[in-house]
Amino acid sequence: MSDVVQAQQFILVDSNGNKQAGLFATATGPTMQFYDDRQVLRAAIGWAPGASSVQLFDADGHMRATIAAFDSGEPMVQLFDSEGHATKTL
């Protein structure tokens, strides 16, 4: 099949039009985001020059954890408190 759909972003919505997920092409790389039933960002996965990463967010949309794999081969896990301050880095 030769049909191709191209866009800089795709937004997945439920039957009520609420955003559930998004796929975005940004200047630094692609990102996929997932939203809860209140349309609050809860998880994201992406790639940017130098690293691939997964971020997890709490019910208020604050980032609480990041897992990254750098091009150098180094992994990283970072945890954040409710104010966004890094509390643990492995």
C-alpha angles and dihedrals in degrees: 000000000000101000113118128184114206130186141140091239141016122198119200113208134183125237090279094053094254115148112250103166142353136203113204135185108208134177090262099043145291123313132187117201131192126204134199127231089280090053091248115148108254106164140011136183123192152149128228129168105292102017151035117217148180121208126194123202133198126236090277093054095253116142109247103169141019129190116190138178113202124209087243088067094253117133125209136194117188128182125199134200123232091273093056098255117140108246101174133019124184 
